[in-house]
Protein backbone atom coordinates (compact mmCIF):
# COMPACT_ATOMS: atom_id res chain seq x y z
CA UNK A 1 0.00 0.00 0.00
CA UNK A 2 2.90 2.39 0.67
CA UNK A 3 3.81 2.42 -3.01
CA UNK A 4 0.32 3.63 -3.88
CA UNK A 5 0.57 6.59 -1.50
CA UNK A 6 4.00 7.56 -2.87
CA UNK A 7 2.68 7.30 -6.41
CA UNK A 8 -0.34 9.54 -5.66
CA UNK A 9 1.91 12.06 -3.90
CA UNK A 10 4.21 12.26 -6.92
CA UNK A 11 1.27 12.86 -9.26
CA UNK A 12 -0.05 15.67 -7.07
CA UNK A 13 3.39 17.22 -6.63
CA UNK A 14 4.06 17.48 -10.34
CA UNK A 15 0.56 18.22 -11.57
CA UNK A 16 1.39 21.95 -11.88
CA UNK A 17 4.71 21.35 -13.60
CA UNK A 18 5.37 22.79 -17.04
CA UNK A 19 7.54 21.79 -19.97
CA UNK A 20 10.67 23.86 -20.51
CA UNK A 21 11.64 22.52 -23.91
CA UNK A 22 9.99 21.93 -27.26
CA UNK A 23 8.25 18.70 -26.26
CA UNK A 24 4.54 19.37 -25.59
CA UNK A 25 3.10 18.16 -22.32
CA UNK A 26 1.55 14.67 -22.59
CA UNK A 27 3.18 14.01 -25.97
CA UNK A 28 3.56 10.28 -26.66
CA UNK A 29 7.32 9.74 -26.45
CA UNK A 30 7.84 6.01 -27.04
CA UNK A 31 6.05 2.71 -27.26
CA UNK A 32 7.46 -0.76 -26.97
CA UNK A 33 7.48 -4.27 -25.57
CA UNK A 34 9.08 -5.57 -22.40
CA UNK A 35 9.87 -9.13 -21.39
CA UNK A 36 11.12 -10.15 -17.98
CA UNK A 37 11.39 -12.64 -15.18
CA UNK A 38 10.83 -12.26 -11.44
CA UNK A 39 10.63 -14.60 -8.50
CA UNK A 40 10.17 -14.58 -4.77
CA UNK A 41 13.78 -15.66 -4.29
CA UNK A 42 15.58 -14.20 -7.34
CA UNK A 43 18.51 -12.60 -5.52
CA UNK A 44 17.93 -13.19 -1.82
CA UNK A 45 15.63 -15.61 -0.05
CA UNK A 46 12.82 -13.40 1.21
CA UNK A 47 10.51 -15.96 2.82
CA UNK A 48 10.49 -19.71 3.37
CA UNK A 49 6.70 -20.03 3.25
CA UNK A 50 6.18 -20.17 -0.51
CA UNK A 51 7.68 -20.09 -3.98
CA UNK A 52 6.50 -17.63 -6.61
CA UNK A 53 7.90 -16.82 -10.04
CA UNK A 54 6.61 -14.96 -13.09
CA UNK A 55 7.37 -14.62 -16.77
CA UNK A 56 6.45 -11.08 -17.79
CA UNK A 57 5.19 -9.41 -20.97
CA UNK A 58 4.34 -5.70 -21.08
CA UNK A 59 3.16 -3.15 -23.65
CA UNK A 60 4.88 0.01 -22.44
CA UNK A 61 3.88 3.59 -23.36
CA UNK A 62 5.64 6.76 -22.16
CA UNK A 63 4.23 10.30 -22.29
CA UNK A 64 6.02 13.56 -21.56
CA UNK A 65 5.03 15.22 -18.29
CA UNK A 66 7.73 17.64 -17.12
CA UNK A 67 11.24 18.52 -18.26
CA UNK A 68 13.94 20.72 -16.87
CA UNK A 69 17.46 20.47 -18.23
CA UNK A 70 18.55 16.84 -17.84
CA UNK A 71 15.72 15.88 -15.48
CA UNK A 72 12.72 14.37 -17.23
CA UNK A 73 9.45 13.10 -15.78
CA UNK A 74 7.19 10.85 -17.82
CA UNK A 75 3.77 9.28 -17.40
CA UNK A 76 3.78 5.52 -17.91
CA UNK A 77 0.79 3.44 -19.06
CA UNK A 78 1.65 -0.25 -19.17
CA UNK A 79 -0.78 -3.12 -19.77
CA UNK A 80 0.97 -6.24 -18.48
CA UNK A 81 0.62 -10.00 -18.35
CA UNK A 82 2.29 -12.25 -15.78
CA UNK A 83 2.40 -16.01 -16.29
CA UNK A 84 3.18 -17.18 -12.77
CA UNK A 85 3.83 -20.34 -10.77
CA UNK A 86 3.16 -20.57 -7.05
CA UNK A 87 3.44 -23.18 -4.34
CA UNK A 88 3.01 -23.09 -0.58
CA UNK A 89 5.98 -24.92 0.99
CA UNK A 90 5.50 -24.22 4.70
CA UNK A 91 3.08 -26.90 5.92
CA UNK A 92 2.28 -24.94 9.06
CA UNK A 93 1.53 -21.64 7.30
CA UNK A 94 -2.08 -22.77 7.70
CA UNK A 95 -2.33 -23.41 11.49
CA UNK A 96 -3.70 -26.64 12.93
CA UNK A 97 -6.50 -24.57 14.50
CA UNK A 98 -8.07 -23.93 11.08
CA UNK A 99 -11.13 -26.14 10.76
CA UNK A 100 -10.43 -27.46 7.26
CA UNK A 101 -6.64 -27.06 7.49
CA UNK A 102 -5.75 -30.47 6.04
CA UNK A 103 -7.91 -29.86 2.99
CA UNK A 104 -6.42 -26.39 2.45
CA UNK A 105 -2.85 -27.62 2.85
CA UNK A 106 -3.44 -30.33 0.27
CA UNK A 107 -4.88 -27.72 -2.11
CA UNK A 108 -2.25 -25.02 -1.70
CA UNK A 109 0.88 -27.17 -1.48
CA UNK A 110 0.39 -28.24 -5.09
CA UNK A 111 2.31 -26.26 -7.72
CA UNK A 112 -0.12 -23.89 -9.44
CA UNK A 113 -0.06 -22.02 -12.73
CA UNK A 114 -1.52 -18.50 -12.44
CA UNK A 115 -2.52 -15.84 -14.97
CA UNK A 116 -2.32 -12.21 -13.87
CA UNK A 117 -3.67 -9.33 -15.99
CA UNK A 118 -2.55 -5.85 -14.96
CA UNK A 119 -2.99 -2.22 -16.03
CA UNK A 120 -0.20 -0.23 -14.42
CA UNK A 121 -0.04 3.58 -14.44
CA UNK A 122 2.96 5.39 -13.01
CA UNK A 123 5.74 7.94 -13.13
CA UNK A 124 9.21 7.63 -14.63
CA UNK A 125 12.05 9.88 -13.49
CA UNK A 126 14.77 9.97 -16.14
CA UNK A 127 18.24 11.51 -15.76
CA UNK A 128 19.86 12.21 -19.12
CA UNK A 129 23.51 11.12 -19.27
CA UNK A 130 24.23 11.85 -22.94
CA UNK A 131 22.46 12.28 -26.26
CA UNK A 132 21.83 8.53 -26.43
CA UNK A 133 21.73 7.27 -22.85
CA UNK A 134 19.88 7.80 -19.59
CA UNK A 135 19.20 6.20 -16.23
CA UNK A 136 15.72 6.08 -14.76
CA UNK A 137 13.49 5.05 -11.88
CA UNK A 138 9.92 3.80 -12.23
CA UNK A 139 7.10 3.81 -9.69
CA UNK A 140 3.74 2.45 -10.79
CA UNK A 141 0.60 0.82 -9.51
CA UNK A 142 -2.66 -0.39 -10.94
CA UNK A 143 -5.56 -2.84 -10.87
CA UNK A 144 -5.04 -6.48 -11.68
CA UNK A 145 -7.03 -9.68 -12.00
CA UNK A 146 -5.56 -12.94 -10.70
CA UNK A 147 -7.35 -16.09 -11.85
CA UNK A 148 -6.31 -18.55 -9.12
CA UNK A 149 -6.73 -18.75 -5.34
CA UNK A 150 -3.60 -19.12 -3.22
CA UNK A 151 -3.08 -19.19 0.53
CA UNK A 152 -1.63 -15.65 0.23
CA UNK A 153 -3.98 -13.88 -2.17
CA UNK A 154 -7.61 -14.43 -3.08
CA UNK A 155 -8.64 -14.96 -6.68
CA UNK A 156 -10.09 -11.85 -8.35
CA UNK A 157 -9.42 -8.13 -8.12
CA UNK A 158 -6.13 -6.93 -6.63
CA UNK A 159 -3.39 -4.33 -7.12
CA UNK A 160 0.09 -4.64 -8.59
CA UNK A 161 2.81 -2.23 -7.37
CA UNK A 162 6.21 -2.01 -9.06
CA UNK A 163 9.41 -0.11 -8.31
CA UNK A 164 12.28 -0.36 -10.80
CA UNK A 165 15.59 1.26 -11.73
CA UNK A 166 17.31 0.91 -15.08
CA UNK A 167 19.42 2.12 -17.97
CA UNK A 168 18.27 3.11 -21.48
CA UNK A 169 20.30 3.42 -24.69
CA UNK A 170 18.90 5.02 -27.84
CA UNK A 171 20.03 4.35 -31.41
CA UNK A 172 18.27 6.53 -33.97
CA UNK A 173 14.53 5.76 -33.61
CA UNK A 174 14.99 2.63 -31.50
CA UNK A 175 15.91 2.40 -27.83
CA UNK A 176 16.66 -0.44 -25.47
CA UNK A 177 16.56 -0.66 -21.71
CA UNK A 178 17.35 -3.05 -18.92
CA UNK A 179 16.08 -2.71 -15.37
CA UNK A 180 15.82 -4.46 -12.04
CA UNK A 181 12.46 -4.42 -10.31
CA UNK A 182 10.55 -5.21 -7.14
CA UNK A 183 6.86 -6.11 -7.30
CA UNK A 184 4.16 -6.50 -4.66
CA UNK A 185 0.66 -7.82 -5.40
CA UNK A 186 -2.14 -7.54 -2.84
CA UNK A 187 -5.82 -6.58 -2.68
CA UNK A 188 -5.99 -3.88 0.05
CA UNK A 189 -7.94 -6.30 2.29
CA UNK A 190 -10.91 -6.34 -0.08
CA UNK A 191 -10.91 -10.13 0.26
CA UNK A 192 -9.12 -12.54 2.56
CA UNK A 193 -6.51 -13.90 2.57
CA UNK A 194 -4.33 -10.93 1.68
CA UNK A 195 -0.76 -11.74 2.72
CA UNK A 196 0.43 -10.58 -0.69
CA UNK A 197 2.91 -11.91 -3.23
CA UNK A 198 6.39 -10.41 -3.60
CA UNK A 199 8.96 -10.84 -6.34
CA UNK A 200 12.26 -9.38 -7.51
CA UNK A 201 13.57 -9.64 -11.05
CA UNK A 202 14.74 -8.00 -14.24
CA UNK A 203 13.19 -6.77 -17.49
CA UNK A 204 14.40 -5.98 -21.01
CA UNK A 205 12.59 -3.49 -23.25
CA UNK A 206 12.70 -2.44 -26.92
CA UNK A 207 10.98 0.80 -27.95
CA UNK A 208 10.11 2.87 -30.97
CA UNK A 209 10.97 6.52 -30.23
CA UNK A 210 8.07 8.71 -31.39
CA UNK A 211 9.20 12.24 -30.51
C-alpha positions in Angstrom: 0.0 0.0 0.0 2.9 2.4 0.7 3.8 2.4 -3.0 0.3 3.6 -3.9 0.6 6.6 -1.5 4.0 7.6 -2.9 2.7 7.3 -6.4 -0.3 9.5 -5.7 1.9 12.1 -3.9 4.2 12.3 -6.9 1.3 12.9 -9.3 -0.1 15.7 -7.1 3.4 17.2 -6.6 4.1 17.5 -10.3 0.6 18.2 -11.6 1.4 22.0 -11.9 4.7 21.3 -13.6 5.4 22.8 -17.0 7.5 21.8 -20.0 10.7 23.9 -20.5 11.6 22.5 -23.9 10.0 21.9 -27.3 8.2 18.7 -26.3 4.5 19.4 -25.6 3.1 18.2 -22.3 1.5 14.7 -22.6 3.2 14.0 -26.0 3.6 10.3 -26.7 7.3 9.7 -26.4 7.8 6.0 -27.0 6.1 2.7 -27.3 7.5 -0.8 -27.0 7.5 -4.3 -25.6 9.1 -5.6 -22.4 9.9 -9.1 -21.4 11.1 -10.2 -18.0 11.4 -12.6 -15.2 10.8 -12.3 -11.4 10.6 -14.6 -8.5 10.2 -14.6 -4.8 13.8 -15.7 -4.3 15.6 -14.2 -7.3 18.5 -12.6 -5.5 17.9 -13.2 -1.8 15.6 -15.6 0.0 12.8 -13.4 1.2 10.5 -16.0 2.8 10.5 -19.7 3.4 6.7 -20.0 3.3 6.2 -20.2 -0.5 7.7 -20.1 -4.0 6.5 -17.6 -6.6 7.9 -16.8 -10.0 6.6 -15.0 -13.1 7.4 -14.6 -16.8 6.4 -11.1 -17.8 5.2 -9.4 -21.0 4.3 -5.7 -21.1 3.2 -3.1 -23.7 4.9 0.0 -22.4 3.9 3.6 -23.4 5.6 6.8 -22.2 4.2 10.3 -22.3 6.0 13.6 -21.6 5.0 15.2 -18.3 7.7 17.6 -17.1 11.2 18.5 -18.3 13.9 20.7 -16.9 17.5 20.5 -18.2 18.5 16.8 -17.8 15.7 15.9 -15.5 12.7 14.4 -17.2 9.4 13.1 -15.8 7.2 10.8 -17.8 3.8 9.3 -17.4 3.8 5.5 -17.9 0.8 3.4 -19.1 1.7 -0.2 -19.2 -0.8 -3.1 -19.8 1.0 -6.2 -18.5 0.6 -10.0 -18.3 2.3 -12.3 -15.8 2.4 -16.0 -16.3 3.2 -17.2 -12.8 3.8 -20.3 -10.8 3.2 -20.6 -7.1 3.4 -23.2 -4.3 3.0 -23.1 -0.6 6.0 -24.9 1.0 5.5 -24.2 4.7 3.1 -26.9 5.9 2.3 -24.9 9.1 1.5 -21.6 7.3 -2.1 -22.8 7.7 -2.3 -23.4 11.5 -3.7 -26.6 12.9 -6.5 -24.6 14.5 -8.1 -23.9 11.1 -11.1 -26.1 10.8 -10.4 -27.5 7.3 -6.6 -27.1 7.5 -5.7 -30.5 6.0 -7.9 -29.9 3.0 -6.4 -26.4 2.5 -2.8 -27.6 2.8 -3.4 -30.3 0.3 -4.9 -27.7 -2.1 -2.2 -25.0 -1.7 0.9 -27.2 -1.5 0.4 -28.2 -5.1 2.3 -26.3 -7.7 -0.1 -23.9 -9.4 -0.1 -22.0 -12.7 -1.5 -18.5 -12.4 -2.5 -15.8 -15.0 -2.3 -12.2 -13.9 -3.7 -9.3 -16.0 -2.5 -5.8 -15.0 -3.0 -2.2 -16.0 -0.2 -0.2 -14.4 0.0 3.6 -14.4 3.0 5.4 -13.0 5.7 7.9 -13.1 9.2 7.6 -14.6 12.0 9.9 -13.5 14.8 10.0 -16.1 18.2 11.5 -15.8 19.9 12.2 -19.1 23.5 11.1 -19.3 24.2 11.9 -22.9 22.5 12.3 -26.3 21.8 8.5 -26.4 21.7 7.3 -22.9 19.9 7.8 -19.6 19.2 6.2 -16.2 15.7 6.1 -14.8 13.5 5.1 -11.9 9.9 3.8 -12.2 7.1 3.8 -9.7 3.7 2.4 -10.8 0.6 0.8 -9.5 -2.7 -0.4 -10.9 -5.6 -2.8 -10.9 -5.0 -6.5 -11.7 -7.0 -9.7 -12.0 -5.6 -12.9 -10.7 -7.3 -16.1 -11.8 -6.3 -18.5 -9.1 -6.7 -18.7 -5.3 -3.6 -19.1 -3.2 -3.1 -19.2 0.5 -1.6 -15.7 0.2 -4.0 -13.9 -2.2 -7.6 -14.4 -3.1 -8.6 -15.0 -6.7 -10.1 -11.8 -8.3 -9.4 -8.1 -8.1 -6.1 -6.9 -6.6 -3.4 -4.3 -7.1 0.1 -4.6 -8.6 2.8 -2.2 -7.4 6.2 -2.0 -9.1 9.4 -0.1 -8.3 12.3 -0.4 -10.8 15.6 1.3 -11.7 17.3 0.9 -15.1 19.4 2.1 -18.0 18.3 3.1 -21.5 20.3 3.4 -24.7 18.9 5.0 -27.8 20.0 4.4 -31.4 18.3 6.5 -34.0 14.5 5.8 -33.6 15.0 2.6 -31.5 15.9 2.4 -27.8 16.7 -0.4 -25.5 16.6 -0.7 -21.7 17.3 -3.1 -18.9 16.1 -2.7 -15.4 15.8 -4.5 -12.0 12.5 -4.4 -10.3 10.5 -5.2 -7.1 6.9 -6.1 -7.3 4.2 -6.5 -4.7 0.7 -7.8 -5.4 -2.1 -7.5 -2.8 -5.8 -6.6 -2.7 -6.0 -3.9 0.0 -7.9 -6.3 2.3 -10.9 -6.3 -0.1 -10.9 -10.1 0.3 -9.1 -12.5 2.6 -6.5 -13.9 2.6 -4.3 -10.9 1.7 -0.8 -11.7 2.7 0.4 -10.6 -0.7 2.9 -11.9 -3.2 6.4 -10.4 -3.6 9.0 -10.8 -6.3 12.3 -9.4 -7.5 13.6 -9.6 -11.0 14.7 -8.0 -14.2 13.2 -6.8 -17.5 14.4 -6.0 -21.0 12.6 -3.5 -23.2 12.7 -2.4 -26.9 11.0 0.8 -27.9 10.1 2.9 -31.0 11.0 6.5 -30.2 8.1 8.7 -31.4 9.2 12.2 -30.5 
